Amino acid sequence: MTLPFKLSIEPSNDKRVLRKQLQAERQAMVDRHQRSVHLQEVLRVWLVARHETSIGAYWPIKGEFDALPALYRWTEGGDARRLGLPVIDRETKQLCFHIWYPGCPMEDDAYGIPKPKGTPAFEPQLLLVPCVGFGPQGLRLGYGGGFYDRTLAALQPRPLTVGVGYANGHVPWLTAEPHDMPLDVMLTDEGCHWQRPDL
């Protein structure tokens, strides 16, 4: 595998600066396509052993891993399988999930991110979560808006959460804040980076 692009400066302890550094590194990776192919394979293999029939995913932005091809293939494994994308509730700042499929009518949300238009809402049993970076034991670094943390705090029952990101986003010294909701699993282009011991 080609060595990833590396920033010429040390990663910052300031999470706002760190987010910018990690996003810049992700977008500048010369081997991002190859890493994406590897992560598609990791995700498909990992899903084989899972029993969930509904997955909430995300529309990739800013060089994020695009999980939708692997997830659409997963839906072909059974008629009851549902796949959806998030829609932001402007009042609660939480996410709800609406059915998505290739060719589904789409519209931009308030942040300019495509979302399904007019498809039914559902509650996912498994939630695929994009990561700007990630740390020990399922700790995730997102964009700082808190949408996933608020959503996970409110969902009952809580879905299984699976973080996805490129291996170079690992930040070993990342520490949790009181509102952070740890992930149950973290998958990267190098394999399953971490999984909750009881799974």
N, C-alpha and C positions, 0 to 999 in steps of 0.2 A: 504494500500500500504506500502511496506517496505520502511523504511527510506533510502534515497540515501546516497551513500558514500560521505563523506565530507573531504575535504583537511584539514590537521592539521595546515595550515598557512592561514593568511588572503589573500583574493584576491588582486592581485597587481593592482596598477594604471598604470603600464607600460603595454601597450597592447601586446607587444611581450611575456612578462612573463605571462600575463593573459591568452593568447591563450593556452600556454603550460599547465597552471593549469587546465583550463576548459577541454581540451582534455584528460588530465590524469584522471580527475574526471569522465568524460563520459565513458572512457574505463574501469574504475574500478567499475562502478555501478553494484551491484549484481542483481538489479531488472531491468536491461536494456531491457530484452526480454519482461517483463510485460509492461513496459512503451511504448515499441514499439507497442505492440498490442493495447494499449489505443490510441496512436497517429494514428495508422492505422484507427481506428474507427472514431476519430475526423475528420481526413482528408476525409474519405468517406462520412460522414454526411455533412460536409461543402460543398463538391463538388456537392451535390444533387441540391442545389439551384442555381448553377452557369450555365451560358449560353455558356461559351467558349467551343470551339470544338478542340482546340489544346493546349497541355501542354508541356513545356520544363521542364525536370526533371534533375536528376543527378545520377551518380553511387556512392553509399555510400562507404566512406572510413573512417578509423580511428574511428570506433564506431558510425558513423553517423546513423541517422534513415533511414531505407530502405523503401522509399515510393513506390517503383516499384510494389509490389503486389496490393496495393490499387489502384494505377493508371492504372494498366492493367485491373483490374475489371471495372474501369471507362470507358475504351475504349470499353468494351463489351456493353455499353449502347447506341451505335449508330454507324452506318457505317462511318460517316464523322469524327469521333473522331480520332485525331492523338496524339501520344506520342513520345517524342524524348529525346535524351541525348546530352550533349554538346560536341563540337569538338573545340579545341583551334586553332585560327589562329595565327601562329607563328610570323607573321609580326606585326599585330595590337594588339596582346595580348587580343583579344576579343573572345567571344564565339559565335559559330553558332550552330544550333540544327539540328540533323539528326534523321530520323525516327528510333525508337527502338521497338522491340517486343521480347517476349521470344523465344530464339533460334536464334535470329538475329546474323549474322556474326559479330564478334567483333575483335578489335585489340587494343593494348596499345598505348596511346598517349605519348608525350614526357615526361610526369610526371609519367608514369606507370599506368595510370588510363584507364580502358577499355572504348572504344568508338565504336559506330557503324561503320561497314566497308562497304562502297559502297551503303548505303541507301540514299534516297533523303533528301535534306535540306529543312527546312520550317521555317517560323517565328511564334513562339508560341504566342498565345493570353494571356496565363497565364504562369508564370514562377515560378516554385517551387525552392526555394533557401535554401540550407543548412546553418545552423548557428552554429558556434562554441559557440557563446553567443549572447545575445540580450538585448537591453535596452529600454528606454521609446519611445513611439510613432513610432515604426517601425525601430528603430536604430538596425543595425546588426553588429556583430563582426564576420568577416570571417577569413580566413587563412592569410590575409595580402598581397595577390598577386594582388588584385584589379580587377580581371577578371570580376566579376559581375558588379562592379561600372562602368567600361569602357564600358561594353556591354550595360547596361541600359542607359548610357548617349548617346549612338549612335543609339539605336533602335527607329524607328519612324514608326508607333505609338508605344509608350512604352507599353509593356505587363503589366498586373496586376501581381504584385509580392507578393508571399506568402512564408514567412519564415516558416521553420519547425525545431523544436529542442525540446529537453527535458526541462522541466520546471526549472530544477536546473541550467540551463544556463543563467537565468535572472540576469543581472547586473544593478541594479537600477541607479547607478551613471555614467553609460557609457555616454560619450559625443560624438557628431558628429565632424568629420573633414570635411574640405571643399569639398573633393571629394566623401564623403559618399552619397549614394542614399538610402533614407529610404524605407522600405518595406510598402506595402499597408495593409498587414495582417500578423499576427504572430500566428501560431498554435503550441500548445504544447500537451503533453500527458494529461494535465489537462483541455484542451479545447481551445477556441479561446482567446488567451491572449490579443490581441489588433487588432482592425480593423479600418481603416480610416473611419471617421464619415460619409462621403458621399456615402459609398458603401452599 
